[in-house]
């Protein structure tokens, strides 16, 4: 089965330990897909604080504007949350830029 997905896409999980299964699954589907944690905060509809992740393709991380658009589409509440963790994508933080899939880049 094939499908077309526009990347980057943002998602939220309740527990940060839920990132590893997502990273593993996406790396098995396509090794070029990267999954990084970019924020912690609430959804626009309220609820508890969740961990926000981003899926993108390729070696270069997406721009700040693109990440913000993906998070906005997913429901990240920019009125009450700040993208502190995502700054590592644009500041050259080697830990954030590495493939977090468990497989070599």
C-alpha positions in Angstrom: 0.0 0.0 0.0 1.3 3.5 -0.9 0.2 6.9 0.3 1.3 10.4 0.0 1.9 12.3 3.3 3.0 16.0 3.5 5.8 16.4 6.0 6.6 17.7 8.5 3.7 16.5 10.7 3.4 17.2 14.4 1.8 14.9 17.0 1.4 14.6 20.7 1.8 11.8 23.2 1.0 11.7 26.9 4.3 10.0 28.0 7.7 10.8 26.5 8.5 7.0 26.6 5.9 6.7 23.7 8.4 8.4 21.3 10.6 5.3 21.0 7.9 3.0 19.5 6.9 5.8 17.0 10.6 6.4 16.1 11.1 2.6 15.6 8.0 2.1 13.5 8.7 5.1 11.2 12.4 4.1 10.8 11.3 0.7 9.7 8.8 2.2 7.2 11.3 4.6 5.8 14.8 5.2 7.2 14.8 8.8 5.9 12.0 9.8 8.3 13.2 11.5 11.5 11.2 11.9 14.7 12.2 14.5 17.3 10.6 15.8 20.4 10.1 19.6 19.9 7.9 20.8 22.8 6.0 20.2 26.0 2.7 21.8 26.4 -1.0 21.8 26.3 -3.4 21.3 23.4 -5.6 24.3 22.3 -8.7 22.3 23.6 -7.1 22.0 27.1 -6.3 18.9 28.9 -3.0 17.8 30.6 0.4 18.8 29.4 1.7 16.5 26.6 4.9 15.9 24.7 4.9 17.2 21.1 6.9 15.5 18.4 7.6 16.2 14.8 8.1 13.9 11.9 10.2 15.1 8.9 12.1 13.6 6.1 15.7 14.2 5.2 18.9 15.3 6.8 18.1 19.0 7.1 15.5 19.9 9.8 12.6 22.0 8.7 12.5 25.8 9.3 11.1 27.3 12.4 8.1 28.6 10.4 7.4 25.2 9.0 7.6 23.5 12.4 5.3 26.2 13.9 2.8 25.6 11.1 2.8 21.8 11.7 2.3 22.3 15.4 -0.5 24.8 14.8 -2.2 22.3 12.6 -1.9 19.6 15.2 -3.4 21.8 17.9 -0.3 23.1 19.9 -1.4 26.0 22.1 1.0 28.9 21.2 -0.9 31.2 23.5 0.3 29.3 26.6 3.3 27.3 25.4 6.8 28.2 24.1 8.9 26.2 21.6 12.0 25.8 23.8 13.0 22.3 22.9 12.6 22.9 19.2 15.3 25.6 19.2 17.8 22.8 19.2 16.7 22.0 15.6 17.8 25.4 14.4 20.7 26.1 16.7 22.8 23.1 15.5 22.3 21.0 18.6 23.9 17.8 17.4 21.8 15.7 19.8 18.5 17.0 18.3 19.8 16.8 14.7 20.8 13.2 14.9 18.5 10.4 13.9 16.7 9.4 17.0 15.4 6.2 15.4 18.1 4.0 16.9 19.5 3.3 13.4 22.5 5.0 11.9 21.8 8.0 9.8 
